[in-house]
Amino acid sequence: MAEPKPPKPQTPKPANTRALWIMLAGVSALMGLSAMGVTMMGRPPGATAATAIGGPFRLHTGGGKVVTEADLRGAPFLVFFGYTHCPDVCPLTLAKMAQVLKQLGPDARIKALFVTVDPDRDTPDQMADYAGSFDPRIIGLSGDRAEVNAMLAAYRVYARKVPTSAGDYTMDHSAVTYLMDRDGKFLRSVNLDRPPEEATRDLQAAL
């Protein structure tokens, strides 16, 4: 009886070239979209975005003094929105702002505003005392509901009451520190969540 022949060696089949190209094309497309997203998110604000933040306002600080945007012209200024009952974010931000102002020195031509998002509880005198306790150059501002709402809208600030189980309320609000130029126009947001030396160098460039 004849001996069985050994099986022929199998030649490896080539990979499916078309499927491979489709896969590579998909990966490239995803990478392109990702890069586009990073570019869009990281681009500096254009003219339209810059002019959409800020504008005229009329609010009040301690002693019945009225403060408007005209009082701030001639020097850059910072703006932060919050409220005196804020448990953490607002006092922490104001403390960091005070550190930066201290490093800039007493002769630095820059001002800072702390504007309430809770005018029902924060009177102008309370805002002035609270802001001034961090640094005398931080001006606390409040007003009636219509005046405060007008400034919130001008600076594109989100704020709403959140009832608590104790029958009181807290405020949910955006926490951006704005840097405005000497004409009251938006320059950029300022990141205070970094060493004060870095934030100080950033502001010195604007001065």
C-alpha positions in Angstrom: 0.0 0.0 0.0 1.4 3.5 -0.9 2.5 5.7 1.9 0.3 8.9 2.3 1.9 12.1 1.0 2.7 14.7 3.5 0.4 17.8 3.4 1.6 20.7 1.3 2.8 23.6 3.4 0.2 26.4 3.6 1.2 29.7 2.1 0.1 32.5 4.5 -2.7 34.5 3.0 -2.0 38.2 2.5 -3.9 40.5 4.9 -7.0 42.1 3.6 -5.4 45.2 2.2 -8.7 47.0 1.6 -9.9 46.5 5.2 -6.5 47.7 6.5 -6.7 50.9 4.5 -10.2 51.5 5.7 -9.1 51.1 9.3 -6.1 53.4 8.8 -8.3 56.0 7.2 -10.7 55.9 10.1 -7.9 56.4 12.6 -6.5 59.3 10.6 -9.9 60.9 10.5 -10.4 60.6 14.2 -6.9 62.0 14.9 -7.8 64.9 12.6 -11.0 65.6 14.4 -9.2 65.4 17.7 -6.6 67.9 16.6 -9.3 70.2 15.3 -11.0 70.1 18.6 -7.8 70.9 20.5 -7.1 73.8 18.2 -10.6 75.2 18.5 -10.7 75.0 22.3 -7.2 76.4 22.6 -7.4 79.3 20.3 -7.3 82.7 21.8 -10.6 84.7 21.9 -11.2 86.6 18.7 -12.7 90.1 18.4 -16.2 88.8 18.5 -15.7 86.8 21.7 -13.8 89.6 23.4 -16.4 92.3 22.8 -19.1 89.9 24.0 -17.9 90.2 27.6 -18.1 93.4 29.7 -19.9 96.6 29.2 -21.5 99.5 31.2 -22.7 98.8 34.7 -23.9 100.8 37.7 -23.5 99.2 41.2 -22.8 100.3 44.8 -20.1 99.8 47.3 -19.8 100.8 51.0 -20.9 104.1 52.3 -23.5 104.5 49.5 -20.9 105.1 46.8 -21.9 104.4 43.2 -19.3 102.7 41.0 -19.6 102.5 37.2 -17.3 101.3 34.4 -16.2 104.9 33.9 -14.6 105.0 37.4 -12.2 102.1 36.3 -11.0 103.5 33.0 -7.3 104.2 32.7 -6.0 101.0 34.4 -6.6 97.3 33.9 -8.9 95.6 36.4 -9.9 92.1 37.6 -13.5 91.0 38.0 -14.8 88.1 40.0 -18.4 87.2 40.8 -19.4 85.4 44.0 -21.2 86.0 47.3 -20.4 86.4 51.0 -22.1 83.2 52.1 -19.9 81.2 49.7 -18.3 78.4 51.8 -15.1 77.8 49.8 -14.6 78.9 46.2 -15.1 82.6 46.7 -12.9 83.2 49.8 -10.2 81.0 48.3 -10.3 82.9 45.0 -10.2 86.3 46.9 -7.3 85.1 49.0 -5.3 84.1 45.9 -6.2 87.5 44.3 -5.0 89.3 47.4 -1.6 87.4 47.1 -1.2 88.5 43.5 -2.0 92.1 44.3 0.5 92.0 47.2 3.2 90.7 44.9 2.4 93.4 42.3 3.1 96.0 44.9 1.2 99.0 46.2 2.1 101.2 43.2 0.7 98.8 40.6 -2.0 100.5 38.5 -4.6 97.7 38.7 -8.0 97.4 40.5 -10.2 94.4 41.4 -13.9 94.0 41.7 -15.8 91.4 43.7 -19.4 91.5 42.4 -22.2 89.7 44.3 -24.5 87.1 42.6 -26.7 87.2 45.7 -28.0 90.8 46.1 -30.9 89.6 48.2 -28.5 88.9 51.1 -25.3 90.9 50.2 -25.7 94.6 50.8 -23.2 97.1 49.4 -21.7 97.6 52.9 -21.4 93.9 53.5 -19.7 93.4 50.1 -17.3 96.3 50.8 -16.3 94.9 54.2 -16.0 91.4 53.0 -13.9 92.2 49.9 -11.7 94.7 51.8 -10.8 92.2 54.4 -8.8 90.3 51.8 -7.1 93.4 50.3 -8.2 97.1 50.3 -7.9 97.3 46.6 -10.6 94.7 46.1 -13.9 96.6 45.7 -17.0 94.8 46.8 -20.1 95.6 44.7 -23.8 95.0 45.1 -27.1 96.7 44.0 -30.7 95.9 43.4 -31.7 92.8 41.5 -32.0 94.6 38.2 -28.6 96.3 38.5 -26.8 93.0 39.4 -28.6 91.0 36.7 -27.6 93.6 34.1 -23.9 93.1 35.0 -24.2 89.3 35.2 -25.6 89.4 31.7 -22.9 91.7 30.4 -20.2 89.4 31.7 -22.0 86.2 30.7 -22.1 85.0 34.3 -24.3 82.0 35.2 -25.9 82.2 38.7 -28.9 80.5 40.3 -30.3 79.8 43.7 -30.1 76.2 45.0 -32.5 75.5 48.0 -30.9 73.6 50.9 -32.6 71.0 53.2 -32.4 73.5 56.0 -34.8 75.8 54.2 -32.1 78.3 53.2 -30.3 78.4 49.9 -26.9 78.5 48.4 -25.8 80.0 45.0 -24.5 77.9 42.0 -22.4 80.3 39.9 -19.6 80.4 37.4 -16.2 81.2 38.9 -14.1 82.9 36.3 -11.7 85.8 37.0 -11.8 88.3 34.2 -9.0 90.6 33.2 -10.3 93.8 31.6 -8.0 96.4 29.9 -7.7 100.1 30.7 -10.8 100.8 28.5 -12.9 98.2 30.1 -12.6 95.6 27.3 -12.1 91.9 28.0 -8.5 90.7 27.6 -8.7 87.2 28.9 -9.5 85.1 31.9 -6.9 84.7 34.6 -6.0 81.4 36.2 -5.4 82.0 39.9 -5.1 78.2 40.6 -1.3 78.3 40.3 1.6 79.7 42.2 1.0 83.5 42.8 4.4 84.3 41.1 3.1 82.9 37.8 -0.2 84.8 38.0 1.7 87.9 38.9 4.0 87.7 35.9 0.9 87.2 33.7 -0.7 90.4 35.0 2.5 92.4 34.8 2.5 91.8 31.1 -1.0 93.5 31.0 0.3 96.4 33.0 
